Amino acid sequence: MRESQHNGPEPRLGLTFSENPDGTVNWHQPVSDQFVDPSGRFATGGLAVLVDSGLGAENHRRRPSGKWTVTTELRLDLIGAPREGSTGLGIRADHLGHDGHCLTTRGEVVDDDGEVIASGLVKTMEFAAGVDAEGYDDEPPWPSALEPGTLTEVLCLTLSERGDGPGGSRVVEGVIAPEPTLANPLGNLHGGVFAAAAEVVGAAVFPHERDVSSSSLDVRYVRQIPLVQPVTIRAEVLHDGRSWGISQVTTRDERGRVSAVATVTVYGRR
């Protein structure tokens, strides 16, 4: 059997998969430092590539012949961090169908005890792409190439704090370096990578005295995000209450148009 040529964010984050005789797929992601953000918290964003790839794959394999798929919407709700000592995560997928516009799959992220730690949903659209869709489907499972480090290090993400939001509110910008292994097969920033980075940056706008745990991440992908130069994402506060907060995270193209937008909801009293 030939070796896989895939060299994207999935192997970089240690994600692997195996196919069952009935056609279903088992996904596995190790639990290590790639879930830790600069504040030391468990970052929900560390689950984003698993959700995007695992649920998106269920949509992708049901697309019309000759078409490619891209994620248009991703939602991720954290229920609880993996138990201490958990070694790996998997995903249970439930394909909901195709309404003529989008394919939709929902699912659950589970730890190695089968306990649910998060729920997710991915919508995708199909289109004619400049890649050999069927040929890519024949790629064998890739080996893990887990990149050591925290989530920001694995995502090649740097954060900077600003105060030029509405009314002088806190703004955080993140810059993703153009690392080729963060791209999807079309050469654009992988949707799960944007979602992961958006969650980290969106949570970072809230004061450090708040015991922040991200409750939900909701992403809309408007247009492709080329990874030919650093990608800047910007988070601003929408609501900063006593018990919970909401931030909005955007990235724009060179013409100033929104390429992707995310809403991050965090819980935790000050």
Backbone as CSV, one residue per row, in Angstrom:
resi,resn,N_x,N_y,N_z,CA_x,CA_y,CA_z,C_x,C_y,C_z
1,MET,0.843,-1.190,0.000,0.000,0.000,0.000,0.883,1.247,0.000
2,ARG,0.568,2.195,-0.875,1.386,3.394,-0.969,1.181,4.281,0.255
3,GLU,2.160,5.127,0.509,2.075,6.023,1.651,1.241,7.249,1.301
4,SER,0.573,7.804,2.316,-0.216,9.014,2.113,0.704,10.205,1.864
5,GLN,0.247,11.100,0.978,0.995,12.326,0.695,0.416,13.518,1.452
6,HIS,-0.630,13.276,2.248,-1.281,14.380,2.942,-0.357,14.964,3.998
7,ASN,-0.231,16.276,3.978,0.676,16.959,4.904,-0.004,18.222,5.414
8,GLY,-1.174,18.053,6.030,-1.959,19.191,6.469,-2.043,19.302,7.972
9,PRO,-3.014,20.095,8.452,-3.123,20.312,9.907,-3.555,19.077,10.683
10,GLU,-4.237,18.121,10.012,-4.670,16.922,10.735,-3.471,16.136,11.281
11,PRO,-2.523,15.706,10.438,-1.360,15.026,11.014,-0.542,15.932,11.930
12,ARG,-0.527,17.247,11.647,0.224,18.182,12.493,-0.321,18.200,13.918
13,LEU,-1.650,18.010,14.053,-2.281,17.963,15.363,-2.425,16.533,15.888
14,GLY,-1.847,15.574,15.171,-1.877,14.191,15.620,-3.137,13.440,15.266
15,LEU,-4.038,14.040,14.456,-5.271,13.368,14.073,-4.982,12.232,13.102
16,THR,-5.571,11.088,13.368,-5.482,9.942,12.463,-6.880,9.355,12.305
17,PHE,-7.062,8.547,11.266,-8.348,7.888,11.078,-8.134,6.493,10.529
18,SER,-9.135,5.664,10.701,-9.140,4.311,10.136,-10.544,4.002,9.655
19,GLU,-10.625,3.269,8.560,-11.919,2.920,7.982,-12.368,1.541,8.449
20,ASN,-13.648,1.425,8.772,-14.246,0.159,9.176,-14.809,-0.570,7.947
21,PRO,-14.992,-1.877,8.041,-15.542,-2.633,6.905,-16.892,-2.113,6.414
22,ASP,-17.689,-1.518,7.315,-19.016,-1.033,6.906,-18.965,0.364,6.296
23,GLY,-17.746,0.915,6.127,-17.603,2.229,5.510,-17.546,3.381,6.484
24,THR,-17.841,3.134,7.757,-17.723,4.199,8.747,-16.247,4.449,9.058
25,VAL,-15.975,5.585,9.682,-14.603,6.006,9.933,-14.405,6.273,11.422
26,ASN,-13.304,5.796,11.956,-12.902,6.108,13.327,-11.825,7.191,13.299
27,TRP,-12.029,8.246,14.081,-11.051,9.324,14.188,-10.427,9.296,15.582
28,HIS,-9.164,9.703,15.657,-8.480,9.745,16.949,-7.584,10.975,17.015
29,GLN,-7.663,11.684,18.139,-6.785,12.830,18.391,-6.196,12.694,19.787
30,PRO,-4.883,12.729,19.915,-4.285,12.607,21.250,-4.555,13.849,22.089
31,VAL,-4.599,13.662,23.383,-4.764,14.770,24.321,-3.383,15.144,24.839
32,SER,-2.917,16.298,24.418,-1.609,16.765,24.890,-1.619,18.287,24.906
33,ASP,-0.455,18.904,24.786,-0.358,20.349,24.961,-1.074,21.157,23.890
34,GLN,-1.488,20.536,22.785,-2.135,21.306,21.721,-3.522,21.808,22.119
35,PHE,-3.978,21.468,23.336,-5.242,21.996,23.837,-5.036,23.149,24.826
36,VAL,-3.804,23.551,25.043,-3.505,24.576,26.047,-3.209,25.902,25.355
37,ASP,-3.881,26.984,25.806,-3.635,28.298,25.212,-2.659,29.085,26.090
38,PRO,-2.273,30.308,25.693,-1.254,31.040,26.460,-1.611,31.296,27.922
39,SER,-2.929,31.318,28.254,-3.315,31.539,29.645,-3.262,30.267,30.473
40,GLY,-3.025,29.125,29.818,-2.963,27.852,30.522,-4.274,27.110,30.604
41,ARG,-5.346,27.656,30.031,-6.650,26.991,30.085,-6.766,25.920,29.002
42,PHE,-7.736,25.025,29.176,-8.075,24.084,28.117,-8.816,24.868,27.038
43,ALA,-8.275,24.896,25.827,-8.845,25.688,24.743,-9.778,24.844,23.893
44,THR,-11.021,25.268,23.807,-11.987,24.577,22.962,-11.505,24.499,21.522
45,GLY,-10.743,25.506,21.099,-10.250,25.538,19.733,-9.416,24.327,19.351
46,GLY,-8.843,23.652,20.338,-8.064,22.466,20.051,-8.890,21.335,19.454
47,LEU,-10.226,21.446,19.549,-11.130,20.437,18.995,-11.587,20.782,17.578
48,ALA,-11.270,21.988,17.105,-11.883,22.495,15.879,-11.482,21.720,14.633
49,VAL,-10.210,21.348,14.513,-9.787,20.605,13.325,-10.407,19.210,13.329
50,LEU,-10.494,18.583,14.502,-11.137,17.274,14.608,-12.589,17.353,14.152
51,VAL,-13.320,18.364,14.618,-14.728,18.520,14.252,-14.868,18.836,12.772
52,ASP,-14.063,19.785,12.272,-14.157,20.164,10.870,-13.812,18.994,9.952
53,SER,-12.752,18.269,10.284,-12.320,17.161,9.432,-13.234,15.951,9.577
54,GLY,-13.570,15.585,10.813,-14.373,14.387,11.040,-15.794,14.528,10.528
55,LEU,-16.455,15.634,10.857,-17.831,15.832,10.401,-17.853,16.240,8.931
56,GLY,-16.871,17.054,8.531,-16.804,17.448,7.126,-16.581,16.274,6.206
57,ALA,-15.837,15.259,6.677,-15.582,14.071,5.857,-16.872,13.312,5.583
58,GLU,-17.788,13.315,6.554,-19.073,12.645,6.340,-19.870,13.339,5.242
59,ASN,-19.809,14.667,5.199,-20.451,15.392,4.101,-19.725,15.141,2.787
60,HIS,-18.396,15.169,2.850,-17.583,15.073,1.639,-17.814,13.759,0.901
61,ARG,-17.947,12.672,1.623,-18.084,11.381,0.947,-19.487,11.160,0.380
62,ARG,-20.406,12.098,0.642,-21.752,12.010,0.089,-21.997,13.055,-1.003
63,ARG,-20.966,13.747,-1.416,-21.106,14.786,-2.432,-21.336,14.175,-3.814
64,PRO,-21.825,14.946,-4.770,-21.968,14.444,-6.145,-20.606,14.119,-6.750
65,SER,-20.589,13.185,-7.678,-19.350,12.771,-8.322,-18.668,13.946,-9.015
66,GLY,-17.351,14.024,-8.848,-16.566,15.057,-9.504,-16.540,16.388,-8.790
67,LYS,-17.229,16.501,-7.666,-17.291,17.761,-6.931,-16.352,17.726,-5.725
68,TRP,-15.998,18.902,-5.256,-15.240,19.081,-4.021,-16.155,19.767,-3.024
69,THR,-15.819,19.710,-1.743,-16.638,20.387,-0.743,-15.797,21.339,0.096
70,VAL,-16.437,22.401,0.560,-15.813,23.338,1.492,-16.785,23.582,2.641
71,THR,-16.238,23.786,3.816,-17.057,24.100,4.981,-17.581,25.522,4.861
72,THR,-18.882,25.700,5.090,-19.470,27.034,5.120,-19.858,27.459,6.533
73,GLU,-20.171,26.478,7.388,-20.525,26.777,8.770,-19.963,25.688,9.681
74,LEU,-19.509,26.115,10.851,-19.019,25.174,11.868,-19.489,25.667,13.224
75,ARG,-20.040,24.762,13.997,-20.420,25.096,15.373,-19.830,24.063,16.308
76,LEU,-19.335,24.544,17.450,-18.703,23.677,18.440,-19.114,24.152,19.822
77,ASP,-19.693,23.254,20.609,-20.124,23.569,21.976,-19.394,22.667,22.955
78,LEU,-18.648,23.283,23.862,-17.900,22.524,24.864,-18.822,22.141,26.019
79,ILE,-18.785,20.869,26.386,-19.553,20.378,27.527,-18.646,20.219,28.741
80,GLY,-17.438,19.752,28.519,-16.483,19.625,29.614,-15.135,19.193,29.079
81,ALA,-14.086,19.581,29.752,-12.747,19.177,29.331,-12.574,17.670,29.518
82,PRO,-11.671,17.041,28.765,-11.418,15.607,28.962,-10.979,15.339,30.397
83,ARG,-11.335,14.170,30.889,-10.930,13.829,32.257,-9.409,13.786,32.348
84,GLU,-8.902,14.012,33.533,-7.462,13.933,33.742,-6.979,12.517,33.449
85,GLY,-5.946,12.407,32.649,-5.417,11.102,32.286,-5.954,10.565,30.979
86,SER,-6.951,11.261,30.380,-7.477,10.816,29.093,-6.375,10.895,28.041
87,THR,-6.275,9.888,27.215,-5.180,9.830,26.240,-5.607,10.180,24.824
88,GLY,-6.913,10.157,24.554,-7.310,10.424,23.188,-8.783,10.729,23.062
89,LEU,-9.134,11.377,21.944,-10.502,11.756,21.653,-10.928,11.151,20.325
90,GLY,-12.213,10.897,20.207,-12.781,10.429,18.956,-14.007,11.244,18.622
91,ILE,-14.661,10.886,17.535,-15.858,11.624,17.135,-16.907,10.656,16.628
92,ARG,-18.157,10.894,17.043,-19.302,10.132,16.550,-20.095,11.043,15.632
93,ALA,-20.306,10.615,14.401,-20.943,11.468,13.395,-22.341,10.985,13.062
94,ASP,-23.224,11.933,12.781,-24.598,11.635,12.392,-24.931,12.536,11.202
95,HIS,-24.850,11.966,9.994,-25.140,12.765,8.801,-26.639,13.031,8.710
96,LEU,-27.001,14.305,8.546,-28.410,14.684,8.563,-29.026,14.775,7.181
97,GLY,-28.208,15.025,6.140,-28.776,15.051,4.806,-28.305,16.222,3.971
98,HIS,-28.922,16.357,2.793,-28.559,17.359,1.782,-29.857,18.039,1.357
99,ASP,-29.941,19.360,1.542,-31.170,20.073,1.215,-31.155,20.665,-0.188
100,GLY,-30.171,20.271,-1.004,-30.038,20.838,-2.337,-29.049,21.978,-2.392
101,HIS,-28.674,22.488,-1.230,-27.681,23.564,-1.140,-26.491,23.146,-0.286
102,CYS,-26.780,22.574,0.892,-25.726,22.214,1.842,-25.899,20.779,2.323
103,LEU,-24.753,20.141,2.575,-24.743,18.862,3.283,-24.464,19.165,4.746
104,THR,-25.155,18.484,5.649,-25.050,18.792,7.074,-24.805,17.520,7.883
105,THR,-23.801,17.578,8.760,-23.511,16.488,9.685,-23.307,17.065,11.077
106,ARG,-23.914,16.441,12.051,-23.671,16.810,13.438,-22.940,15.650,14.108
107,GLY,-22.393,15.904,15.288,-21.682,14.829,15.958,-21.272,15.192,17.359
108,GLU,-20.587,14.247,17.996,-20.135,14.413,19.372,-18.656,14.054,19.463
109,VAL,-17.913,14.848,20.206,-16.532,14.516,20.531,-16.541,13.742,21.841
110,VAL,-15.910,12.582,21.843,-15.927,11.723,23.028,-14.496,11.405,23.451
111,ASP,-14.313,11.212,24.766,-12.998,10.813,25.252,-12.865,9.297,25.188
112,ASP,-11.751,8.775,25.695,-11.518,7.338,25.551,-12.383,6.492,26.485
113,ASP,-13.218,7.140,27.326,-14.217,6.425,28.114,-15.585,6.467,27.449
114,GLY,-15.672,7.145,26.303,-16.954,7.298,25.633,-17.790,8.444,26.163
115,GLU,-17.226,9.242,27.082,-17.951,10.389,27.628,-17.924,11.541,26.633
116,VAL,-19.073,12.182,26.456,-19.168,13.311,25.525,-18.562,14.556,26.164
117,ILE,-17.613,15.199,25.461,-17.034,16.444,25.972,-17.425,17.650,25.124
118,ALA,-17.946,17.416,23.905,-18.351,18.531,23.056,-19.301,18.024,21.980
119,SER,-20.106,18.929,21.467,-20.949,18.625,20.316,-20.560,19.552,19.178
120,GLY,-20.812,19.114,17.956,-20.423,19.923,16.810,-21.389,19.770,15.658
121,LEU,-21.312,20.692,14.717,-22.111,20.634,13.496,-21.308,21.292,12.386
122,VAL,-21.316,20.676,11.209,-20.605,21.209,10.051,-21.527,21.184,8.843
123,LYS,-21.624,22.328,8.160,-22.323,22.424,6.883,-21.289,22.625,5.781
124,THR,-21.486,21.981,4.653,-20.573,22.146,3.531,-21.364,22.336,2.244
125,MET,-20.708,22.988,1.269,-21.252,23.128,-0.076,-20.295,22.457,-1.046
126,GLU,-20.843,21.919,-2.125,-19.998,21.288,-3.131,-19.826,22.227,-4.326
127,PHE,-18.687,22.097,-5.002,-18.423,22.920,-6.183,-17.389,22.202,-7.043
128,ALA,-17.256,22.658,-8.277,-16.255,22.099,-9.184,-14.909,22.716,-8.839
129,ALA,-13.946,21.886,-8.455,-12.649,22.379,-7.997,-11.541,21.960,-8.939
130,GLY,-10.423,22.661,-8.823,-9.269,22.336,-9.654,-8.391,21.278,-9.047
131,VAL,-9.003,20.273,-8.420,-8.265,19.149,-7.864,-8.934,17.861,-8.329
132,ASP,-8.200,16.789,-8.264,-8.739,15.477,-8.614,-9.469,14.945,-7.387
133,ALA,-10.761,15.235,-7.313,-11.522,14.889,-6.111,-11.496,13.398,-5.824
134,GLU,-11.777,12.585,-6.858,-11.796,11.142,-6.652,-10.399,10.601,-6.329
135,GLY,-9.374,11.178,-6.980,-8.002,10.748,-6.702,-7.599,11.037,-5.276
136,TYR,-8.027,12.188,-4.759,-7.714,12.520,-3.373,-8.420,11.571,-2.419
137,ASP,-9.614,11.122,-2.792,-10.342,10.175,-1.942,-9.591,8.861,-1.785
138,ASP,-8.760,8.539,-2.754,-8.020,7.279,-2.718,-6.776,7.343,-1.830
139,GLU,-6.484,8.539,-1.273,-5.339,8.672,-0.379,-5.496,7.735,0.816
140,PRO,-4.471,6.967,1.130,-4.561,6.086,2.307,-4.467,6.902,3.596
141,PRO,-4.844,6.322,4.739,-4.728,7.042,6.008,-3.306,7.544,6.240
142,TRP,-3.205,8.765,6.731,-1.894,9.368,6.952,-1.371,9.017,8.350
143,PRO,-0.065,8.998,8.528,0.500,8.770,9.866,0.473,10.069,10.676
144,SER,0.447,9.935,11.980,0.513,11.112,12.844,1.865,11.790,12.692
145,ALA,1.835,13.121,12.653,3.066,13.913,12.635,2.902,15.030,13.656
146,LEU,2.474,14.631,14.876,2.128,15.590,15.921,3.250,16.576,16.172
147,GLU,2.934,17.852,15.992,3.888,18.925,16.245,3.861,19.250,17.735
148,PRO,4.987,19.200,18.421,4.971,19.495,19.851,4.710,20.971,20.114
149,GLY,4.087,21.257,21.251,3.866,22.641,21.643,2.429,22.905,22.039
150,THR,2.185,24.116,22.527,0.839,24.536,22.880,0.057,24.834,21.612
151,LEU,-1.234,25.124,21.776,-2.088,25.335,20.610,-1.597,26.513,19.762
152,THR,-1.219,27.606,20.383,-0.746,28.753,19.605,0.538,28.418,18.855
153,GLU,1.399,27.611,19.451,2.642,27.230,18.779,2.362,26.316,17.593
154,VAL,1.462,25.356,17.778,1.147,24.433,16.687,0.457,25.167,15.542
155,LEU,-0.349,26.184,15.871,-1.045,26.964,14.847,-0.189,28.086,14.286
156,CYS,1.046,28.224,14.763,1.929,29.327,14.326,1.228,30.665,14.526
157,LEU,0.594,30.820,15.683,-0.237,31.977,15.996,0.432,32.866,17.033
158,THR,0.525,34.156,16.737,1.034,35.124,17.708,-0.076,36.114,18.030
159,LEU,-0.164,36.526,19.296,-1.212,37.417,19.763,-0.635,38.766,20.154
160,SER,-1.407,39.820,19.929,-1.040,41.156,20.391,-2.298,41.862,20.862
161,GLU,-2.140,42.680,21.898,-3.269,43.346,22.523,-3.337,44.792,22.072
162,ARG,-4.580,45.256,21.798,-4.788,46.636,21.392,-5.971,47.191,22.152
163,GLY,-6.137,48.510,22.112,-7.248,49.148,22.815,-8.028,50.068,21.928
164,ASP,-8.157,49.719,20.657,-8.830,50.620,19.720,-10.196,50.107,19.308
165,GLY,-10.840,49.346,20.203,-12.193,48.899,19.926,-13.190,49.989,20.247
166,PRO,-14.479,49.748,20.058,-15.515,50.736,20.360,-15.424,51.205,21.805
167,GLY,-15.367,52.523,21.986,-15.268,53.087,23.326,-13.962,52.761,24.021
168,GLY,-12.930,52.442,23.250,-11.637,52.097,23.835,-11.582,50.704,24.410
169,SER,-12.538,49.847,24.032,-12.565,48.484,24.561,-11.373,47.683,24.060
170,ARG,-11.131,46.582,24.749,-9.964,45.755,24.453,-10.138,45.006,23.144
171,VAL,-9.077,44.993,22.350,-9.046,44.264,21.084,-7.791,43.402,21.085
172,VAL,-7.924,42.173,20.593,-6.773,41.290,20.449,-6.660,40.881,18.984
173,GLU,-5.463,40.979,18.447,-5.209,40.513,17.095,-4.307,39.289,17.136
174,GLY,-4.576,38.360,16.256,-3.735,37.189,16.109,-3.240,37.107,14.682
175,VAL,-2.027,36.675,14.508,-1.445,36.519,13.173,-1.005,35.066,13.017
176,ILE,-1.530,34.421,11.974,-1.160,33.048,11.650,-0.098,33.086,10.568
177,ALA,1.068,32.543,10.853,2.151,32.518,9.869,1.780,31.587,8.713
178,PRO,2.268,31.865,7.495,1.916,31.039,6.325,2.650,29.703,6.288
179,GLU,2.421,28.887,7.310,2.997,27.554,7.379,2.220,26.631,6.432
180,PRO,2.867,26.000,5.455,2.134,25.187,4.464,1.281,24.084,5.063
181,THR,1.680,23.509,6.194,0.912,22.405,6.764,-0.367,22.876,7.467
182,LEU,-0.648,24.175,7.448,-1.904,24.693,7.983,-2.936,24.890,6.875
183,ALA,-2.587,24.502,5.656,-3.470,24.704,4.505,-4.323,23.465,4.245
184,ASN,-5.441,23.688,3.520,-6.247,22.577,3.029,-5.705,22.131,1.673
185,PRO,-6.252,21.085,1.069,-5.697,20.605,-0.199,-5.731,21.621,-1.340
186,LEU,-6.545,22.686,-1.202,-6.604,23.717,-2.239,-5.583,24.823,-2.013
187,GLY,-4.828,24.731,-0.917,-3.796,25.716,-0.632,-4.257,26.897,0.186
188,ASN,-5.521,26.876,0.637,-6.044,27.956,1.478,-5.984,27.546,2.944
189,LEU,-6.131,28.526,3.833,-6.114,28.222,5.263,-7.215,27.214,5.584
190,HIS,-6.857,26.148,6.265,-7.819,25.109,6.649,-8.891,25.719,7.551
191,GLY,-10.155,25.362,7.286,-11.245,25.926,8.070,-11.141,25.632,9.547
192,GLY,-10.684,24.435,9.906,-10.522,24.094,11.307,-9.431,24.897,11.981
193,VAL,-8.404,25.278,11.207,-7.326,26.094,11.767,-7.835,27.501,12.069
194,PHE,-8.608,28.083,11.127,-9.187,29.395,11.429,-10.074,29.311,12.662
195,ALA,-10.922,28.278,12.752,-11.814,28.147,13.893,-11.033,28.033,15.199
196,ALA,-9.975,27.240,15.193,-9.157,27.067,16.395,-8.512,28.385,16.808
197,ALA,-7.933,29.093,15.833,-7.291,30.370,16.134,-8.311,31.399,16.593
198,ALA,-9.502,31.406,15.979,-10.540,32.355,16.361,-10.975,32.151,17.802
199,GLU,-11.070,30.893,18.233,-11.467,30.625,19.616,-10.418,31.133,20.598
200,VAL,-9.142,30.928,20.270,-8.066,31.394,21.152,-8.066,32.916,21.239
201,VAL,-8.137,33.578,20.097,-8.098,35.045,20.075,-9.369,35.617,20.688
202,GLY,-10.520,34.999,20.377,-11.784,35.489,20.924,-11.871,35.379,22.428
203,ALA,-11.302,34.339,23.005,-11.299,34.192,24.467,-10.312,35.149,25.117
204,ALA,-9.264,35.520,24.371,-8.202,36.356,24.941,-8.616,37.808,25.160
205,VAL,-9.746,38.244,24.580,-10.148,39.645,24.765,-10.723,39.893,26.154
206,PHE,-11.048,38.828,26.885,-11.663,39.019,28.186,-10.604,39.115,29.276
207,PRO,-10.878,39.894,30.321,-9.877,40.128,31.363,-9.364,38.832,31.971
208,HIS,-8.099,38.848,32.305,-7.486,37.636,32.846,-8.022,37.269,34.222
209,GLU,-8.659,38.241,34.922,-9.202,37.877,36.224,-10.470,37.038,36.093
210,ARG,-11.020,36.949,34.889,-12.176,36.085,34.656,-11.680,34.645,34.455
211,ASP,-12.327,33.720,35.129,-11.990,32.303,34.951,-12.693,31.816,33.692
212,VAL,-12.047,32.040,32.554,-12.706,31.825,31.270,-12.682,30.365,30.860
213,SER,-13.856,29.850,30.481,-13.946,28.580,29.767,-14.852,28.835,28.576
214,SER,-14.423,28.475,27.393,-15.242,28.737,26.217,-16.425,27.779,26.187
215,SER,-17.599,28.329,25.976,-18.802,27.518,25.919,-19.157,27.155,24.491
216,SER,-19.010,28.105,23.554,-19.390,27.809,22.179,-18.564,28.610,21.191
217,LEU,-18.459,28.056,20.006,-17.741,28.671,18.888,-18.626,28.494,17.663
218,ASP,-18.939,29.601,16.995,-19.821,29.570,15.833,-19.126,30.302,14.699
219,VAL,-18.857,29.603,13.588,-18.034,30.152,12.512,-18.809,30.158,11.197
220,ARG,-18.653,31.242,10.416,-19.168,31.318,9.053,-17.988,31.615,8.127
221,TYR,-17.854,30.805,7.085,-16.780,30.992,6.111,-17.377,31.646,4.863
222,VAL,-16.980,32.873,4.598,-17.567,33.651,3.513,-16.840,33.414,2.196
223,ARG,-15.524,33.416,2.248,-14.704,33.189,1.052,-13.384,32.568,1.467
224,GLN,-12.651,32.045,0.507,-11.391,31.377,0.812,-10.394,32.344,1.443
225,ILE,-9.483,31.785,2.250,-8.439,32.564,2.925,-7.094,32.063,2.410
226,PRO,-6.528,32.698,1.389,-5.240,32.230,0.845,-4.151,32.262,1.913
227,LEU,-3.307,31.239,1.901,-2.233,31.148,2.892,-0.900,31.444,2.215
228,VAL,-0.843,32.539,1.478,0.388,32.939,0.800,1.142,33.991,1.588
229,GLN,0.500,34.527,2.622,1.106,35.513,3.504,0.456,35.383,4.874
230,PRO,1.003,36.038,5.906,0.385,35.926,7.230,-1.090,36.331,7.205
231,VAL,-1.897,35.614,7.976,-3.336,35.874,8.063,-3.620,36.532,9.407
232,THR,-4.214,37.728,9.366,-4.525,38.466,10.592,-5.982,38.274,10.953
233,ILE,-6.243,37.931,12.194,-7.612,37.823,12.693,-7.749,38.770,13.879
234,ARG,-8.930,39.378,14.005,-9.151,40.439,14.985,-10.385,40.120,15.817
235,ALA,-10.233,40.195,17.125,-11.331,39.904,18.050,-11.725,41.153,18.811
236,GLU,-13.033,41.417,18.876,-13.585,42.541,19.619,-14.691,42.051,20.548
237,VAL,-14.882,42.758,21.634,-15.901,42.385,22.613,-17.277,42.838,22.130
238,LEU,-18.244,41.926,22.164,-19.640,42.278,21.929,-20.395,42.434,23.233
239,HIS,-20.035,41.611,24.226,-20.670,41.669,25.541,-19.663,41.190,26.567
240,ASP,-19.521,41.947,27.654,-18.590,41.573,28.726,-19.311,41.723,30.055
241,GLY,-20.123,40.728,30.370,-20.919,40.787,31.581,-20.217,40.179,32.774
242,ARG,-20.932,40.131,33.879,-20.353,39.622,35.118,-20.093,38.125,35.043
243,SER,-20.962,37.390,34.339,-20.878,35.936,34.341,-20.513,35.329,32.997
244,TRP,-20.673,36.085,31.914,-20.345,35.537,30.607,-20.041,36.657,29.629
245,GLY,-19.404,36.299,28.540,-19.027,37.290,27.547,-19.120,36.736,26.137
246,ILE,-19.237,37.646,25.175,-19.317,37.276,23.761,-18.343,38.152,22.988
247,SER,-17.559,37.528,22.125,-16.660,38.281,21.255,-16.903,37.901,19.808
248,GLN,-16.517,38.802,18.903,-16.607,38.536,17.474,-15.210,38.576,16.882
249,VAL,-14.915,37.588,16.048,-13.586,37.453,15.458,-13.736,37.452,13.941
250,THR,-12.945,38.271,13.256,-13.031,38.348,11.800,-11.644,38.307,11.172
251,THR,-11.613,37.855,9.938,-10.425,38.022,9.105,-10.900,38.568,7.764
252,ARG,-10.083,39.426,7.166,-10.470,40.109,5.926,-9.421,39.878,4.848
253,ASP,-9.862,39.994,3.585,-8.918,39.855,2.485,-8.244,41.186,2.199
254,GLU,-7.412,41.209,1.149,-6.638,42.412,0.853,-7.515,43.581,0.415
255,ARG,-8.768,43.324,0.054,-9.705,44.377,-0.332,-10.589,44.821,0.832
256,GLY,-10.327,44.265,2.010,-11.096,44.634,3.184,-12.396,43.882,3.347
257,ARG,-12.652,42.878,2.511,-13.874,42.095,2.613,-13.728,40.998,3.663
258,VAL,-14.792,40.735,4.409,-14.757,39.681,5.412,-14.610,38.328,4.719
259,SER,-13.617,37.557,5.149,-13.409,36.208,4.620,-14.017,35.150,5.530
260,ALA,-13.981,35.397,6.824,-14.583,34.479,7.794,-14.895,35.266,9.057
261,VAL,-15.949,34.863,9.742,-16.341,35.523,10.977,-16.756,34.458,11.988
262,ALA,-16.379,34.672,13.231,-16.698,33.718,14.299,-17.236,34.463,15.505
263,THR,-18.119,33.802,16.232,-18.588,34.292,17.522,-18.130,33.318,18.590
264,VAL,-17.508,33.850,19.627,-16.996,33.042,20.736,-17.752,33.444,21.990
265,THR,-18.364,32.482,22.655,-19.078,32.730,23.909,-18.325,32.068,25.049
266,VAL,-18.027,32.825,26.076,-17.285,32.292,27.219,-18.106,32.453,28.496
267,TYR,-17.926,31.518,29.397,-18.548,31.589,30.708,-17.439,31.638,31.760
268,GLY,-17.748,32.259,32.885,-16.786,32.354,33.980,-16.921,33.688,34.675
269,ARG,-17.191,33.674,35.969,-17.372,34.904,36.724,-16.032,35.579,36.958
270,ARG,-16.080,36.882,37.051,-14.865,37.636,37.362,-14.467,37.400,38.802
